[in-house]
Amino acid sequence: MGVSEAPQESFTEQGGGRGHWGPSSEPKVPQPSRLSTPRLPRLVPARGCSSLCFQVMENPSPAAALGRALWALLLATLGAAGLPRGGESVCSARAPAKYSITFTGKWSQTAFPKQYPMFRPPAQWSSLLGAAHSSDYSMWRKNQYVSNGLRDFAERGEAWALMKEIEAAGEALQSVHAVFSAPAVPSGTGQTSAELEVQRRHSLVSFVVRIVPSPDWFVGVDSLDLCDGDRWREQAALDLYPYDAGTDSGFTFSSPNFATIPQDTVTEITSSSPSHPANSFYYPRLKALPPMARVTLVRLPQSPRAFVPPAPVPPSRDNEIVDSASVPETPLDCEVSLWSSWGLCGGPCGRLGAKSRTRYVRVQPANNGSPCPELEEEAECVPDNCV
């Protein structure tokens, strides 16, 4: 079927890697070295199709097929370069935005009474380390393996390797706009703050804070988008829950180093997972753990440069991502050991004697948890050696 003659057009690149057709000279394709290729068939946009759909002006020859393949590869590359991955929304906010970020620890003995660290070291939080980045970079992600740098941070609080990884990602892919940090919190409950800047190509925020002490547990945020179409969110708040980095197999806050081989992926720690009574977060009576911490981001005005402390986040705001009620006391039931073996049966001859066994308290009850049962039990018996 013939195609009418059309003015020669060329594919020109627009901002963001997308292209369009416009009046110009005939498109030129780079020729492979040491390969003589005949003149490529001229392409024009097909009717009823997008700008990346074309018709061939003549029947393709074997040599022209190679050129058409090169065109397809070139156009696919140019057309996809500016598209967000996985159906992500495109940020069109013009000016960069600055935010204050406030981390608030909620790790109290009331909310988490089981094995709560009181000394050597007491419950506390490491420094906060984060980055403003694009979708090409991921600091950490649930159900994926952590990097060596994040492993060192989650296990020992060492940030050097993770900082180098972030810097390398920024230099190689231009996927990281800025790195930010906040001081450590010396107790389970407390606050720390920092400032950060985002721009439309780097509107995502990720950070991690290590739980101290712990095998490889942390809290954090993965790729929180502060852009909403053509505007920046005024504020956002998230409740934070514990995660296991998958590099150490310890069950308790004070577990010794026990490397996970092979390495596991990042998993969320819940009140029933890992399902083991020795786990420091094992609360079988709870459907879900209370939040260990909360992070609040508030957009700063652009005129003053002084730090503006974040205002309290009121409930039911459009740009608040998570809103939770006040955390109630977490009941902790008494836990006792298994019964010991029965003791010797003692008593006078010709009468029934008595024997006993004991058990001890492993976890004292707290916050109206179930009380401890009897710790000693007696039973009648026939004396082995009567007197």
Disulfide bonds with the S-S distance in Angstrom:
Cys49-Cys53 2.39
Cys91-Cys227 2.11
Cys334-Cys372 1.93
Cys345-Cys381 1.72
Cys349-Cys386 1.80
